[in-house]
Amino acid sequence: MLLEELENPKVDLLVANLALPGAADLIPALKKKNQSLKVIAVEDASLSAISDIPVDARLQKPSPSESAAENQWLGMVKQVLDNEAA
């Protein structure tokens, strides 16, 4: 795993596309190593949500024509990171 190859990796936030191979295994493995890790799962609307993965927030993968998606994503990142500081 890439993070194991890095010396003293410090990851505060992981944004993971659950449609990618290995994402469902990556998230629990990283959370086990770093319980304070915040995770935002990106899900494709055509796929059913994987509910047994420990995530802090979920976002629907936007279509390229959705101009409001960037603000939604940035707002979600801010919300998740602000909850860490609280």
C-alpha positions, 0 to 999 in steps of 0.5 A: 500500500502506498501509505505504508511506503511513506515514512510517517504518513500524516493524512487528515482527510481522505476523499475516496471514490467508492466505485474504484477497485480497492476503495472499500478495503482501503478505508477501513484499513486506514481508519484502523491505523489512524482513528482520527482520519476523516473520510468523505466517500464519493458515490456514483448515483447508479451504485447503491451506497455501501453502508458498512464502510466507516465514513464521515460524509457521503457525496454523490458524484456529480455530472460534468454539467453540475456547476454547483458541485464544486461548492458542495464538495468544498462545503463538505470538506470544510464541514468535516474538517471543522468537526475535527477541530470541535 
